[in-house]
Amino acid sequence: MLNSKINFLSFPLLLAPMEDVTDAVFRKICKDCGADVVFSEFASADALIRNVKPTLEKLQFDETERPFGIQIFGNEINTMCEAAIIAQSLHPDFIDINWGCPVKKVAAKSAGSGMLQNIPLLLSITKAVVKSVQIPVTVKTRLGYDLQSEMITDFAEKLQDVGIQMITVHGRTKTQMYKGVADWTLIGKLKQNPRIHIPIIGNGDIVSAQQAADYQQLYAVDGIMIGRSAIGNPWIFKQCKDLIINNIQPSYPSNKDRLNICKQHFQLSIATKGDFYGILNMRKHYKHYFSGFENFKDLKIRLLTSNNISQIEDIFQQIEDKYC
Ligand SMILES: Cc1cc2nc3c(=O)[nH]c(=O)nc-3n(C[C@H](O)[C@H](O)[C@H](O)COP(=O)(O)O)c2cc1C
């Protein structure tokens, strides 16, 4: 049976999947701030088929998150197909295959961007995954394995031929990891290929709405994915929307707005994960929410060391008194 067709807004803003960051709580915050499409953190196909509980838990989402994609990674045809079928049974809107992750624990096993050294096998796995499910399958990848083999322009066409319905390209190679700056020129070149008819989403180093608007114009991408700049700054999605879609100047959050969103994030985190894990989970977000607050070090240390909800609420009050 043919896969159903992907159907996003005309210029979607996507929250990048980020392990240990884009959990259901942060995704909800970003959705409320204008992200159109969100993904699960990546899930190992091996873990999925072995029914590993924390992996399955990472894939839970609610209806307000749609369109929602479950991202899987792996290196073997049968395992990836089985994992895709399990992911499909959770009813996401699409399945995304990660052919871009450069971190050692993934790439060294020839999963993620490690597979960019074996394009024939990568394409066989991708084709088999597309055939094994009925929902759309997308790919997130990089420019190529290294600077000598940047090959996204050819590779994207092959992915399209095996039934991939959308490709997100992070403008770095595998060997660059996160170094240097993302190069969007090859993403732009890919968009000029008249044989490509599926959406191409640009990703890498977007830090402001103005930059997103400039890159949309320069590289003609069909959507933009934002990762690190959304952490502590989920408004970036609304700002991009205002500038790119609504044609109005974006507004910037006040200190009070920042604090209020952080408080909302905190409350959701506690409600979803319980006191202990809810408090722990927030520690990676505080420095981003309050970045630029002068002489903030003492309050930050207290936020990072407190294990008690009412103490943290008290610190929020002190932040309000001092900065808002
Ligand atoms: C902490 C962290 C975790 C990430 N986890 C994933 C992941 O699970 N799946 C994935 O495809 N990319 C992952 N990425 C890569 C991002 O999705 C994105 O491609 C990259 O950060 C570049 O975009 P940015 O410059 O907007 O952050 C991760 C990045 C970071 C910083």
The ligand as an SDF file (V2000), in Angstrom:
LIG
                    3D

 31 33  0  0  0  0  0  0  0  0999 V2000
   21.8410   18.4660   22.5820 C   0  0  0  0  0  0  0  0  0  0  0  0
   21.5480   18.0930   21.1560 C   0  0  0  0  0  0  0  0  0  0  0  0
   20.9010   16.9080   20.8840 C   0  0  0  0  0  0  0  0  0  0  0  0
   20.6080   16.5500   19.5560 C   0  0  0  0  0  0  0  0  0  0  0  0
   19.8950   15.4030   19.3170 N   0  0  0  0  0  0  0  0  0  0  0  0
   19.4960   15.1200   18.0350 C   0  0  0  0  0  0  0  0  0  0  0  0
   18.6200   14.0420   17.7710 C   0  0  0  0  0  0  0  0  0  0  0  0
   18.1720   13.3070   18.6700 O   0  0  0  0  0  0  0  0  0  0  0  0
   18.2810   13.8250   16.4730 N   0  0  0  0  0  0  0  0  0  0  0  0
   18.7290   14.6190   15.4380 C   0  0  0  0  0  0  0  0  0  0  0  0
   18.3790   14.4000   14.2770 O   0  0  0  0  0  0  0  0  0  0  0  0
   19.5440   15.6570   15.6800 N   0  0  0  0  0  0  0  0  0  0  0  0
   19.9120   15.9430   16.9430 C   0  0  0  0  0  0  0  0  0  0  0  0
   20.6610   17.0460   17.1790 N   0  0  0  0  0  0  0  0  0  0  0  0
   21.0050   17.9570   16.0530 C   0  0  0  0  0  0  0  0  0  0  0  0
   19.9150   19.0340   15.9050 C   0  0  0  0  0  0  0  0  0  0  0  0
   18.6890   18.4660   15.5590 O   0  0  0  0  0  0  0  0  0  0  0  0
   20.3120   20.0710   14.8350 C   0  0  0  0  0  0  0  0  0  0  0  0
   20.4400   19.4150   13.6000 O   0  0  0  0  0  0  0  0  0  0  0  0
   21.6300   20.7800   15.1440 C   0  0  0  0  0  0  0  0  0  0  0  0
   21.6760   21.1950   16.4990 O   0  0  0  0  0  0  0  0  0  0  0  0
   21.8090   22.0050   14.2290 C   0  0  0  0  0  0  0  0  0  0  0  0
   20.7350   22.9010   14.3630 O   0  0  0  0  0  0  0  0  0  0  0  0
   20.8420   24.2320   15.2910 P   0  0  0  0  0  0  0  0  0  0  0  0
   22.0950   24.9570   14.8630 O   0  0  0  0  0  0  0  0  0  0  0  0
   19.5860   24.9990   14.9930 O   0  0  0  0  0  0  0  0  0  0  0  0
   20.9520   23.7650   16.7070 O   0  0  0  0  0  0  0  0  0  0  0  0
   21.0060   17.4000   18.4860 C   0  0  0  0  0  0  0  0  0  0  0  0
   21.6760   18.5890   18.7730 C   0  0  0  0  0  0  0  0  0  0  0  0
   21.9500   18.9500   20.0870 C   0  0  0  0  0  0  0  0  0  0  0  0
   22.6590   20.2560   20.3640 C   0  0  0  0  0  0  0  0  0  0  0  0
  1  2  1  0
  2  3  1  0
  2 30  2  0
  3  4  2  0
  4  5  1  0
  4 28  1  0
  5  6  2  0
  6  7  1  0
  6 13  1  0
  7  8  2  0
  7  9  1  0
  9 10  1  0
 10 11  2  0
 10 12  1  0
 12 13  2  0
 13 14  1  0
 14 15  1  0
 14 28  1  0
 15 16  1  0
 16 17  1  0
 16 18  1  0
 18 19  1  0
 18 20  1  0
 20 21  1  0
 20 22  1  0
 22 23  1  0
 23 24  1  0
 24 25  2  0
 24 26  1  0
 24 27  1  0
 28 29  2  0
 29 30  1  0
 30 31  1  0
M  END
$$$$
